[in-house]
Amino acid sequence: MITYRFEETIERSADEVWAYAADITRHPEWMGVVDAEVIAGRPTDVGAVGRETVRLGPRRYVAEFVVSASDPGREIAWRVAGGVPFTWEARLQLEPIGSTRTRAAWSGAIRLNGLWRLLEPLMAREVR
């Protein structure tokens, strides 16, 4: 399993960061996905479903994912629900630092399935 955690201080309020990050259609701007769309529910509600095209080397996969946690201005998380050869859960946690700065922690875990597991050490270096 590949785990990761990155922290960054952003010169925006936690509400602004959360609104941007929780907008599934903006994921291609800051995540490693090609495109993204909401296919069921409101994109910030737990249980909402989205679809993104993920690039793994020369291949592309259409992944469906579910919003697994949502606390406006504080946290949002997604988990892959199918379409790709891995399981993945990602979480963005926000901590206000005054009214105009936010500490953002991006973390998650990826587990490759089947023969793809042989590539896990290579992918771990890329993720980190």
Buried (B, 14 or more C-beta within 10 A) or exposed (E): EBEEEEEEEBEBBBBBBBBEBBBBEBBBEEBEBEEBEBEEBEBBEBEBBBBBBBEBEEEBBEBBBBBBBBEEBBBBBBBBBEBBBBBBBBBBBBBBBEEEBBBBBBBBBBBBEEEBBEBBEEBBEEBE
